[in-house]
Amino acid sequence: MQDAIRKLLTDLGEDPDREGLRDTPKRVEKAYKFLTSGYSADIDQVLNNALFSVDYSEMVIVKDIDFYSLCEHHLLPFFGKCHVAYIPSNKVIGLSKIPRIVDVFARRLQVQERLTNQIADTIRDKITPLGVAVVMEASHLCMSMRGVEKQNSFAVTSAMQGAFRNNARTRMEFLELIKLRSASPRMGEPAGYACIADE
């Protein structure tokens, strides 16, 4: 990887041996290995048996989960907030494990739509809830730094399964609850566009 980064620096017209860039290949390799560490993560090890049988069938929400990911089309960051809800049937997930699930899939080359679905599908598969909902809102640097250069646009994606898809009242309750004291000042404003591959 370091050889590839040195070649990239050279192809960009830089001197990889100058003082400021001498250790850049090593630093970039370390950074990319961290930013893509989700590929080697094992969901079962991440959960570490933190699945508990409870007599509880009301909505569980973990909101305003910060996430950072890399757009697979340009290898540029996209980042924002993730809100996760589920209605248990007979099991719950330890609350600290939900942000960890988000990180597992965010730390891969991604598109926001797939990332949203992967989080929802994993929760569904692990505890078979009555319903699961995930909403993600993110700024995409591939859209604000290049291309259309729209710095204030952001993308919102959602995955609604089970009771959240089939029951409008349940869905609206979730959407209203994630607006309350949300750290995002733009919640409820029109979304931007998700990153689209181009030539």
N, C-alpha and C positions, 0 to 999 in steps of 0.2 A: 504494500500500500504506500509506503514512504517513497519508493521509486516512482510510482504513478503520480504522486503529488509533486515530486521534484520535476517530472516531465511537464505536468500541468503548469507549474510556475514558469518553466522555460517557454512553453507554448504561449503563455500570456505576455511574454516579452520581459520577464523578470530574470534576475540572477539569483538562483536558489542558494548560492554560496555567500551572498552578502550577509552582513551581521544580523540584520533584522529577520532574515528568512532562513538562516542556517538551521534552526531547530523547528521550523514550521512544519515540515513533513511529519516529524515525531509528534508534535502537538496536535496536528490535524488527525492523525491516525488514532490517537488517544481519544480525541473528542468524538470522532465518528463511531468508534467502538462503543462508547457510552451512549450516544444518541440512537444507536441501532441495537442496543442490548436486548430489546424485546424479542429478537429472533431466537435467542438462546434461553429465554425464560420459560419455565415450566409452570403453567397455571396452577396445577395441584400443589406444587411447592410454594408458590406465592400465597395461596389460600391457607396452607399449613393446617388443614383440618378445622379452620375457623368457621364451620358450618354448624349451626345450633338448632335443635328442635325446640320450637316455642309455640305456645297457643296465642298467636297474634295474627290478625288478618287485616290490619290497617296499613296504610301507605307508609313506606320507609323511604326517605329522601336524603341523599347526600348531594349538596349542590355547591356551586362555585369551586369545583376542583380545577386547579390550574393544570394545564397540560401544554406540552411543547412537542412538536413533531416536525418531520421533514417531508415536504411535498415530493412525491416520487417523479414528478415531471421535470423539475428544475433543481432538486436537492436544496431548495431554499426553505427556511422555517415557516411553519404556520403555528399559531398558538392562541390560547384563549381559555374559556371556561367550559367545563362539562358538568351537566346536572343529571343525576341518575336516581330513578325511583323504581321500586318494585312493591308488589303486594304479596306477602308470603302465603304459601299454602300450608306448609308445616315446618319450614326451615328458614333461618335468616343467615346472612353473611356478616361476620364481624365487620363493623363499620370502617375500620382502618383498611380493610382489604379492598374496598371498592376503589379508592384512589390508586391502589397498587394495580388493580386490573386495568384501569385507564392507562397507567404508565406502560404496562406490558405491550399494549397495542399501539400506543403513541410513539414508543421508541422503536419504530420501524419506518421504512419508506412508505408513505401513506397517501391516500386521498381521504378527505374528511368524511365522505359518505360511507366508505368501507369501514373506517375507524369507528364510526357511530354504531354501525350494525354489529361489528365484532364485540364491542362491549356489551350490547344488549343480548346477543346470542350466548355469550359466555355465562352471564348471570342466569339466563333461562335454562341453559344446559346443566348448571351446577346445582340449582335449588328448585327447579320447576315451580316458579311462582305463579300466582294467578294472572299476573301481568308484569311487564317490565317496560320502562320508558327511559330513553336517553336523549338529551338535547345537548348539542355542542354548538358553540358560537366562537368563531375564530377570525383573526386577521391573517391574511396570506401575503407574505412578502413577495411571492412571485407575481402578485397582482398590484402591490403598492410600490415596489422598487423597479419593476420592469413592465412590459406589456402595456396595459391600459393606465398604469400609474395612478390608481385611485386609492389614495392613502386612507380615506375614512370609510371605505367599504369593508364589510365583514360578512362572513357566510354563516348561516344557521342551518344545521341539519338535525333531523330527529328520526328516532326509531321507536315505534309504538307497537307493542305486542300484547296479546291477550286482552285483559280488561281495559288497558289503555287504548287499544285500537277499537274494541267493540263497544265501549261505553263512553259516550261523549262527555257525560258529567264527570267521570273519573279523570278523563284526559284534561278537561278544563280545570279541575281542581289542582292537578299537578302543575299545569302551566301557570296558574295564578300563584301557587306557592313558591315557584322558583323566581317569580318577579319580586317577592318580598325581600327587602334589604339586600337585593342582589348587588354584588360588587361591580357588575357591569353597568355603566351609566346608560348604555345604549339598548338595554333589554326592551324588546317590543318595537324597536325601529325596524325599517325595512332591511332585509338582508342583502349582502353583496352576492357575488358569484363565486362558486367553488372553482378551484384551479382547473383549467382545461389544458391538456397538452396541445402544443402547437409546434410548428416547424422551427 
